[in-house]
Amino acid sequence: MDVIETVGCRIDKIVMDNIEETTYYATIFLRDQNGKALEFDARPSDSIAIALRASAPIYVTENVFEASVADERAHRFREEYYKNGL
């Protein structure tokens, strides 16, 4: 946040925009003093922390959401499978 503010940018939004295997990816969308839009790849954990500090919105793309929901369903299925000894 200090670096972003020092160079005169503000955070427009954070987007969790990709997932590969179990690795999530995010993009930080900034706007400079002249209104120019800038994008930077970042770790999701850092992106979320920055968004919270800047009160910026956090978005998740549909493909990441769908993969996350599918992964959660698979996780619950595995838990039930092993819990019931199937």
N, C-alpha and C positions, 0 to 999 in steps of 0.2 A: 504494500500500500504506500509506503514512504516513497519508493522509487516512482510509482505511478503518479503520485501527487507532485513530486519534485519536478517531473518533466511536464507538468501541466495537463495531464490527461484525467479523464473521468471514466468510470466503468459504466458501460451501457447495459451489459448483461453477460451472463455466463451460460454456456450451452454444453451440456453433456452430450456429445455428438457421435461417439463411436464406441464400440465394444468389440474386442477381438479376444476370443477365448474367455479368460476371466479378467482381462485388463480393460479398464474404462479410460476414455480419453475426453478431454474437455477443451473448449476454446473460450478465451477471454476476449470480449469485444470492448474496445476502448474508443474514446473520441478525444482528439487532441484539441488544443486551444482554438484552432482554426476550423474545427468541425470535421476534420478528416477522420474517417473510420479506420481503425487499426484492429488487426486480429492476431492473437498469440495462442499457440498451443500451450497447454499447461496440465499439470497433474490435477485430477478432479478434486483431491483433498485440498490442495492449495487454492484452486478456483472457488470452491465453496467457502473457504475461510475468507478469501478476499471479498466475495459477494456479500457475505454477512457483515463484514466490517464497513462496506460501502453502501449497504442497504440496496444492493442491486438485485434484479430478478435473476432467478436460476431456472433454466429450461432444460428439458430432456427431449431429445428427438424421439420420434415414434419407434425407430428401429432399436434404439437403446432401451426404451421402455418395454417393448415387446420381448426383447431378449432377457431383460431382467425379470419380467413376470414369468416367462417360461422357465428360467433358471430357478426361481423361487418354487414353482410348482414341482420341478424335478427334485429339488432339495426336500420338500415335504414328502414326496413320494418315497424317496430313499429312506427318510426317517421312519415312515410307516412300515416300509418293507422290512427294515432291520428290527424295528421294535416288535413286529409280529412274527419274526422268524421265518419269513417267506423265502 
